[in-house]
Amino acid sequence: MEPVIIRNVKIGEGRPKICAPIVGRDEASILEEARAICGLPVDVAEWRADGYRHISHIEKTIDTARRLRETLKSTVPLLFTVRTARDGGEREFCLEDYCALNRGLLASGSVDLVDVELSAGEQTVKELIRTAHDYGVKVLVSSHDFGKTPPREELVRTMIRMQELGADMAKVAVMPRSREDVLTLLSATLEMYEHHARIPLVTMSMSHMGLISRLTGQLLGSAMTFGAAARTSAPGQIGVEELNRVLGLFEME
């Protein structure tokens, strides 16, 4: 498996990379969070734009993305994510608006990586991947289940499907209802990593119960993990400084 290289950050090689979400409601708070990230052990910044108050205005969103890119260190890749309500986000987006917003940001030259939800449908996923690649942007295809943890075989099939659609990275986040569910996610990650993966994987079992899945990626095959710099964007995230310290304990030579 070849790592994905973005701004000299190699995702899929060495210890899992730390991604910190930026979740401000307005431009001032977004840029304030970005400035704070620059002083933290963060490898990738994610703009969770579904909470942005002007998200329905594409030009304003593009303008804020450009200012955000200017504020971040030049070495820190920017992941653009509009999380829809169906995948745990803050707003409903019709498919047409979801696609138009992502296309606009891809064309802006401000983002290095874009999150595309598998639930948008195969045709939409393929189209956005083609568009992203035309602009030299990498694509992380994601799937979220806030209600349960599907069986191991289903999780593996989901990641294989993402890979076959042309994703540069595959992300699966699930909710555990038992300790066995956490093991299911970890087992699926390892199986995919050892037997099927051609692209980096990003997997997590959410909530405090699934915290271990955010820490042991280098052992089991998850290439990136999410930690909070200001506010969390998903259940179970811990602060990036603590996350960085614990990842060091699991680091393999």
C-alpha angles and dihedrals in degrees: 000000000000119000121241108244117206120169088341092305107128109210109195097033127091122343119000113276118243116236118192121199123228107209107167121146097220137029095259094055092042092055091044090056090048092054090051091051091056089068096049135079093263124144100184132022119212120203105209092200099177088087094052110113094222096045092121090062107074096193093051090048091050091048091052090047090055092051090046091052090051092050097051121078111270089241095057114091117222119225114199115210130177103183111201123216091251089062097042100278129138101249143040115244125187112227093250093055092043091054095043092051094049092046090052093052092045090054093047095074090225101108132064100191132023130202114226118187116230088215089069087079134257096273092052093044092051092047094050091046090053091048093047093050091049087060094043094251123139122229130223109194110206140195126189131190113184093175106055150339112264119220118283093251091054092050091051091048090051093054092046089051091053090050093049091051089061103260118163089210133014123217128191123177121179138174118243120218094181141014088259089061090059090053090049091058093046092047092050090050092052093047092050093045096049101039112022116014121116092159133048116275129219113194135163142170105219132225127039090293090063097044092113089066090063092055108043102054096122090056097047107025111268110134102195137032133192125235133174121253095171114346128003122250097197139023115277101025117141130197116289095236092054090042091052091051094050093045087057089059090057095042114130124211 
